[in-house]
Amino acid sequence: MNMNFSGKVAMITGGASGIGLATAKMLAADGARLVLVDINADGLKQACTTFPGPTAPVGLPCDISQADQVQSMVAEATRRLGRVDIFINSAAVLDDKLFLESSMADWDRTLKVCLYGPMLCLAAVLPGMVERRYGRVVCLASDSARVGQARLSYYAAAKAAVIALVKSVAQEVGGSGVTLNVVSPGATNTPLRMEREKSLRAQMGDEKYERRVSSVLKMYPLGRLG
Protein backbone atom coordinates (compact mmCIF):
# COMPACT_ATOMS: atom_id res chain seq x y z
CA MET A 1 0.00 0.00 0.00
CA ASN A 2 1.37 3.42 -0.97
CA MET A 3 0.30 6.36 1.19
CA ASN A 4 1.45 9.93 0.97
CA PHE A 5 2.93 11.25 4.21
CA SER A 6 4.96 14.03 2.57
CA GLY A 7 5.37 16.92 4.96
CA LYS A 8 4.17 14.92 7.95
CA VAL A 9 6.29 14.36 11.05
CA ALA A 10 6.03 10.90 12.58
CA MET A 11 7.32 9.96 16.03
CA ILE A 12 7.86 6.26 16.80
CA THR A 13 8.72 4.96 20.27
CA GLY A 14 10.58 1.66 20.38
CA GLY A 15 11.98 2.84 17.07
CA ALA A 16 15.42 1.26 17.33
CA SER A 17 14.27 -2.24 16.35
CA GLY A 18 11.40 -4.62 15.69
CA ILE A 19 7.94 -3.38 14.72
CA GLY A 20 8.85 0.21 15.55
CA LEU A 21 11.79 0.29 13.13
CA ALA A 22 9.82 -1.53 10.41
CA THR A 23 7.02 1.02 10.77
CA ALA A 24 9.50 3.88 10.58
CA LYS A 25 10.92 2.55 7.31
CA MET A 26 7.44 2.25 5.83
CA LEU A 27 6.58 5.82 6.82
CA ALA A 28 9.90 7.13 5.49
CA ALA A 29 9.29 5.39 2.15
CA ASP A 30 5.99 7.25 1.94
CA GLY A 31 7.56 10.64 2.60
CA ALA A 32 7.31 11.21 6.36
CA ARG A 33 10.00 12.93 8.37
CA LEU A 34 10.87 10.79 11.37
CA VAL A 35 11.64 11.03 15.05
CA LEU A 36 12.83 7.69 16.42
CA VAL A 37 12.63 7.28 20.20
CA ASP A 38 14.17 4.47 22.20
CA ILE A 39 15.75 3.83 25.60
CA ASN A 40 18.63 2.05 23.84
CA ALA A 41 20.80 4.98 22.76
CA ASP A 42 23.38 2.83 20.94
CA GLY A 43 20.71 0.83 19.13
CA LEU A 44 18.93 4.04 18.22
CA LYS A 45 22.07 5.54 16.73
CA GLN A 46 22.62 2.39 14.67
CA ALA A 47 19.01 2.31 13.50
CA CYS A 48 19.20 5.89 12.24
CA THR A 49 22.16 4.98 10.02
CA THR A 50 20.07 2.41 8.12
CA PHE A 51 17.99 5.11 6.40
CA PRO A 52 19.04 6.75 3.12
CA GLY A 53 20.53 10.21 3.59
CA PRO A 54 17.48 12.42 2.84
CA THR A 55 15.24 10.30 5.08
CA ALA A 56 17.63 10.08 8.07
CA PRO A 57 15.55 10.34 11.25
CA VAL A 58 16.09 12.46 14.32
CA GLY A 59 17.04 9.99 17.07
CA LEU A 60 16.07 10.90 20.62
CA PRO A 61 16.98 8.56 23.50
CA CYS A 62 14.21 8.46 26.11
CA ASP A 63 12.79 6.28 28.85
CA ILE A 64 9.07 6.72 28.18
CA SER A 65 8.20 5.63 31.71
CA GLN A 66 9.73 8.88 33.03
CA ALA A 67 7.50 11.96 32.72
CA ASP A 68 10.34 14.50 32.66
CA GLN A 69 12.16 12.63 29.90
CA VAL A 70 9.01 12.38 27.79
CA GLN A 71 8.28 16.09 28.10
CA SER A 72 11.87 16.97 27.18
CA MET A 73 11.88 14.54 24.26
CA VAL A 74 8.65 15.89 22.73
CA ALA A 75 9.84 19.48 23.24
CA GLU A 76 13.11 18.67 21.43
CA ALA A 77 11.28 16.93 18.58
CA THR A 78 9.00 19.95 18.21
CA ARG A 79 11.98 22.33 18.29
CA ARG A 80 13.79 20.42 15.56
CA LEU A 81 10.92 19.44 13.26
CA GLY A 82 8.17 21.88 14.18
CA ARG A 83 5.46 19.52 15.37
CA VAL A 84 4.36 15.88 15.68
CA ASP A 85 1.60 14.85 13.26
CA ILE A 86 1.77 11.08 13.71
CA PHE A 87 2.57 9.19 16.89
CA ILE A 88 3.26 5.44 16.96
CA ASN A 89 3.78 3.79 20.34
CA SER A 90 5.71 0.56 19.83
CA ALA A 91 7.92 0.55 22.94
CA ALA A 92 7.41 -2.40 25.27
CA VAL A 93 9.09 -4.81 27.65
CA LEU A 94 8.45 -8.52 28.16
CA ASP A 95 8.90 -10.42 31.40
CA ASP A 96 8.60 -14.19 31.06
CA LYS A 97 7.28 -15.33 34.45
CA LEU A 98 4.38 -17.24 35.90
CA PHE A 99 2.12 -14.84 37.77
CA LEU A 100 2.63 -16.65 41.09
CA GLU A 101 6.40 -16.38 40.66
CA SER A 102 6.33 -12.66 39.88
CA SER A 103 6.60 -9.74 42.25
CA MET A 104 5.19 -6.24 42.51
CA ALA A 105 8.51 -4.93 41.19
CA ASP A 106 7.98 -6.99 38.02
CA TRP A 107 4.44 -5.67 37.60
CA ASP A 108 5.60 -2.13 38.23
CA ARG A 109 8.27 -2.20 35.52
CA THR A 110 5.91 -3.64 32.91
CA LEU A 111 3.06 -1.27 33.73
CA LYS A 112 5.38 1.74 33.70
CA VAL A 113 6.65 1.01 30.19
CA CYS A 114 3.61 -0.63 28.58
CA LEU A 115 0.83 1.50 30.10
CA TYR A 116 2.17 4.65 31.75
CA GLY A 117 4.62 5.13 28.87
CA PRO A 118 1.86 5.49 26.25
CA MET A 119 -0.16 7.65 28.65
CA LEU A 120 2.76 10.02 29.21
CA CYS A 121 3.46 10.24 25.48
CA LEU A 122 -0.19 10.89 24.64
CA ALA A 123 -0.37 13.61 27.28
CA ALA A 124 2.67 15.26 25.65
CA VAL A 125 1.75 15.02 21.94
CA LEU A 126 -2.04 15.37 21.96
CA PRO A 127 -2.31 19.06 22.96
CA GLY A 128 -0.45 20.16 19.83
CA MET A 129 -2.49 17.82 17.64
CA VAL A 130 -5.76 19.09 19.08
CA GLU A 131 -4.64 22.70 18.64
CA ARG A 132 -3.76 22.09 14.97
CA ARG A 133 -6.90 19.98 14.52
CA TYR A 134 -4.92 17.13 13.01
CA GLY A 135 -3.22 14.07 14.44
CA ARG A 136 -2.89 10.35 13.89
CA VAL A 137 -2.06 8.05 16.80
CA VAL A 138 -1.50 4.29 16.70
CA CYS A 139 -0.66 2.35 19.85
CA LEU A 140 0.62 -1.21 19.64
CA ALA A 141 -1.19 -3.58 21.96
CA SER A 142 -1.14 -7.38 21.68
CA ASP A 143 -3.42 -10.28 20.91
CA SER A 144 -2.63 -11.41 24.45
CA ALA A 145 -4.81 -8.51 25.63
CA ARG A 146 -7.79 -10.25 24.06
CA VAL A 147 -7.16 -13.92 24.83
CA GLY A 148 -4.57 -13.79 27.65
CA GLN A 149 -1.22 -15.55 27.62
CA ALA A 150 0.44 -17.73 30.21
CA ARG A 151 3.71 -16.31 31.55
CA LEU A 152 2.77 -12.85 30.24
CA SER A 153 -0.14 -12.06 32.55
CA TYR A 154 0.77 -8.53 33.60
CA TYR A 155 2.02 -7.66 30.10
CA ALA A 156 -1.37 -8.80 28.75
CA ALA A 157 -3.11 -6.76 31.46
CA ALA A 158 -1.14 -3.64 30.53
CA LYS A 159 -1.92 -4.07 26.84
CA ALA A 160 -5.63 -4.59 27.58
CA ALA A 161 -5.52 -1.29 29.48
CA VAL A 162 -3.90 0.40 26.46
CA ILE A 163 -6.83 -0.71 24.30
CA ALA A 164 -9.31 0.80 26.76
CA LEU A 165 -7.21 3.96 27.05
CA VAL A 166 -7.07 4.51 23.29
CA LYS A 167 -10.79 3.86 22.80
CA SER A 168 -11.62 6.34 25.56
CA VAL A 169 -9.25 9.13 24.49
CA ALA A 170 -10.40 8.73 20.87
CA GLN A 171 -13.91 9.66 22.01
CA GLU A 172 -12.59 12.76 23.76
CA VAL A 173 -10.49 14.22 20.93
CA GLY A 174 -12.15 12.86 17.78
CA GLY A 175 -14.07 16.10 17.28
CA SER A 176 -10.76 17.91 16.96
CA GLY A 177 -9.69 15.92 13.92
CA VAL A 178 -7.37 13.62 15.89
CA THR A 179 -7.78 9.87 15.50
CA LEU A 180 -6.47 7.12 17.78
CA ASN A 181 -6.31 3.45 16.89
CA VAL A 182 -4.80 0.24 18.25
CA VAL A 183 -2.98 -2.50 16.38
CA SER A 184 -2.83 -5.83 18.23
CA PRO A 185 -0.28 -8.13 16.58
CA GLY A 186 0.01 -11.80 17.27
CA ALA A 187 3.43 -13.35 17.80
CA THR A 188 6.01 -11.48 15.72
CA ASN A 189 9.67 -12.33 15.33
CA THR A 190 11.09 -9.14 16.80
CA PRO A 191 14.39 -9.04 18.69
CA LEU A 192 12.39 -8.70 21.92
CA ARG A 193 10.47 -11.91 21.22
CA MET A 194 13.53 -13.81 20.04
CA GLU A 195 15.32 -12.95 23.28
CA ARG A 196 12.38 -14.37 25.23
CA GLU A 197 12.30 -17.50 23.07
CA LYS A 198 16.00 -18.09 23.65
CA SER A 199 15.36 -17.98 27.39
CA LEU A 200 12.41 -20.36 27.08
CA ARG A 201 14.45 -22.88 25.09
CA ALA A 202 17.13 -22.85 27.79
CA GLN A 203 14.52 -23.44 30.50
CA MET A 204 12.48 -26.07 28.69
CA GLY A 205 15.10 -28.02 26.71
CA ASP A 206 15.09 -28.47 22.96
CA GLU A 207 12.48 -31.25 22.67
CA LYS A 208 9.84 -29.61 24.85
CA TYR A 209 10.53 -26.22 23.31
CA GLU A 210 10.03 -27.54 19.76
CA ARG A 211 6.68 -29.03 20.79
CA ARG A 212 5.72 -25.62 22.12
CA VAL A 213 6.69 -23.95 18.84
CA SER A 214 4.54 -26.43 16.87
CA SER A 215 1.61 -25.74 19.17
CA VAL A 216 1.97 -21.97 18.76
CA LEU A 217 2.14 -22.17 14.96
CA LYS A 218 -1.12 -24.13 14.84
CA MET A 219 -2.86 -21.00 16.16
CA TYR A 220 -2.02 -19.07 12.97
CA PRO A 221 -3.72 -19.87 9.64
CA LEU A 222 -0.56 -19.07 7.65
CA GLY A 223 1.46 -21.50 9.76
CA ARG A 224 4.12 -18.92 10.54
CA LEU A 225 4.74 -15.94 12.80
CA GLY A 226 4.71 -12.31 11.79
C-alpha positions in Angstrom: 0.0 0.0 0.0 1.4 3.4 -1.0 0.3 6.4 1.2 1.4 9.9 1.0 2.9 11.2 4.2 5.0 14.0 2.6 5.4 16.9 5.0 4.2 14.9 8.0 6.3 14.4 11.1 6.0 10.9 12.6 7.3 10.0 16.0 7.9 6.3 16.8 8.7 5.0 20.3 10.6 1.7 20.4 12.0 2.8 17.1 15.4 1.3 17.3 14.3 -2.2 16.3 11.4 -4.6 15.7 7.9 -3.4 14.7 8.8 0.2 15.6 11.8 0.3 13.1 9.8 -1.5 10.4 7.0 1.0 10.8 9.5 3.9 10.6 10.9 2.6 7.3 7.4 2.3 5.8 6.6 5.8 6.8 9.9 7.1 5.5 9.3 5.4 2.2 6.0 7.2 1.9 7.6 10.6 2.6 7.3 11.2 6.4 10.0 12.9 8.4 10.9 10.8 11.4 11.6 11.0 15.0 12.8 7.7 16.4 12.6 7.3 20.2 14.2 4.5 22.2 15.7 3.8 25.6 18.6 2.0 23.8 20.8 5.0 22.8 23.4 2.8 20.9 20.7 0.8 19.1 18.9 4.0 18.2 22.1 5.5 16.7 22.6 2.4 14.7 19.0 2.3 13.5 19.2 5.9 12.2 22.2 5.0 10.0 20.1 2.4 8.1 18.0 5.1 6.4 19.0 6.7 3.1 20.5 10.2 3.6 17.5 12.4 2.8 15.2 10.3 5.1 17.6 10.1 8.1 15.5 10.3 11.3 16.1 12.5 14.3 17.0 10.0 17.1 16.1 10.9 20.6 17.0 8.6 23.5 14.2 8.5 26.1 12.8 6.3 28.9 9.1 6.7 28.2 8.2 5.6 31.7 9.7 8.9 33.0 7.5 12.0 32.7 10.3 14.5 32.7 12.2 12.6 29.9 9.0 12.4 27.8 8.3 16.1 28.1 11.9 17.0 27.2 11.9 14.5 24.3 8.7 15.9 22.7 9.8 19.5 23.2 13.1 18.7 21.4 11.3 16.9 18.6 9.0 19.9 18.2 12.0 22.3 18.3 13.8 20.4 15.6 10.9 19.4 13.3 8.2 21.9 14.2 5.5 19.5 15.4 4.4 15.9 15.7 1.6 14.8 13.3 1.8 11.1 13.7 2.6 9.2 16.9 3.3 5.4 17.0 3.8 3.8 20.3 5.7 0.6 19.8 7.9 0.6 22.9 7.4 -2.4 25.3 9.1 -4.8 27.7 8.4 -8.5 28.2 8.9 -10.4 31.4 8.6 -14.2 31.1 7.3 -15.3 34.4 4.4 -17.2 35.9 2.1 -14.8 37.8 2.6 -16.6 41.1 6.4 -16.4 40.7 6.3 -12.7 39.9 6.6 -9.7 42.3 5.2 -6.2 42.5 8.5 -4.9 41.2 8.0 -7.0 38.0 4.4 -5.7 37.6 5.6 -2.1 38.2 8.3 -2.2 35.5 5.9 -3.6 32.9 3.1 -1.3 33.7 5.4 1.7 33.7 6.7 1.0 30.2 3.6 -0.6 28.6 0.8 1.5 30.1 2.2 4.6 31.7 4.6 5.1 28.9 1.9 5.5 26.2 -0.2 7.7 28.7 2.8 10.0 29.2 3.5 10.2 25.5 -0.2 10.9 24.6 -0.4 13.6 27.3 2.7 15.3 25.6 1.7 15.0 21.9 -2.0 15.4 22.0 -2.3 19.1 23.0 -0.4 20.2 19.8 -2.5 17.8 17.6 -5.8 19.1 19.1 -4.6 22.7 18.6 -3.8 22.1 15.0 -6.9 20.0 14.5 -4.9 17.1 13.0 -3.2 14.1 14.4 -2.9 10.4 13.9 -2.1 8.1 16.8 -1.5 4.3 16.7 -0.7 2.3 19.9 0.6 -1.2 19.6 -1.2 -3.6 22.0 -1.1 -7.4 21.7 -3.4 -10.3 20.9 -2.6 -11.4 24.5 -4.8 -8.5 25.6 -7.8 -10.3 24.1 -7.2 -13.9 24.8 -4.6 -13.8 27.6 -1.2 -15.6 27.6 0.4 -17.7 30.2 3.7 -16.3 31.6 2.8 -12.9 30.2 -0.1 -12.1 32.6 0.8 -8.5 33.6 2.0 -7.7 30.1 -1.4 -8.8 28.8 -3.1 -6.8 31.5 -1.1 -3.6 30.5 -1.9 -4.1 26.8 -5.6 -4.6 27.6 -5.5 -1.3 29.5 -3.9 0.4 26.5 -6.8 -0.7 24.3 -9.3 0.8 26.8 -7.2 4.0 27.1 -7.1 4.5 23.3 -10.8 3.9 22.8 -11.6 6.3 25.6 -9.3 9.1 24.5 -10.4 8.7 20.9 -13.9 9.7 22.0 -12.6 12.8 23.8 -10.5 14.2 20.9 -12.1 12.9 17.8 -14.1 16.1 17.3 -10.8 17.9 17.0 -9.7 15.9 13.9 -7.4 13.6 15.9 -7.8 9.9 15.5 -6.5 7.1 17.8 -6.3 3.4 16.9 -4.8 0.2 18.3 -3.0 -2.5 16.4 -2.8 -5.8 18.2 -0.3 -8.1 16.6 0.0 -11.8 17.3 3.4 -13.4 17.8 6.0 -11.5 15.7 9.7 -12.3 15.3 11.1 -9.1 16.8 14.4 -9.0 18.7 12.4 -8.7 21.9 10.5 -11.9 21.2 13.5 -13.8 20.0 15.3 -12.9 23.3 12.4 -14.4 25.2 12.3 -17.5 23.1 16.0 -18.1 23.7 15.4 -18.0 27.4 12.4 -20.4 27.1 14.5 -22.9 25.1 17.1 -22.9 27.8 14.5 -23.4 30.5 12.5 -26.1 28.7 15.1 -28.0 26.7 15.1 -28.5 23.0 12.5 -31.2 22.7 9.8 -29.6 24.9 10.5 -26.2 23.3 10.0 -27.5 19.8 6.7 -29.0 20.8 5.7 -25.6 22.1 6.7 -23.9 18.8 4.5 -26.4 16.9 1.6 -25.7 19.2 2.0 -22.0 18.8 2.1 -22.2 15.0 -1.1 -24.1 14.8 -2.9 -21.0 16.2 -2.0 -19.1 13.0 -3.7 -19.9 9.6 -0.6 -19.1 7.6 1.5 -21.5 9.8 4.1 -18.9 10.5 4.7 -15.9 12.8 4.7 -12.3 11.8 
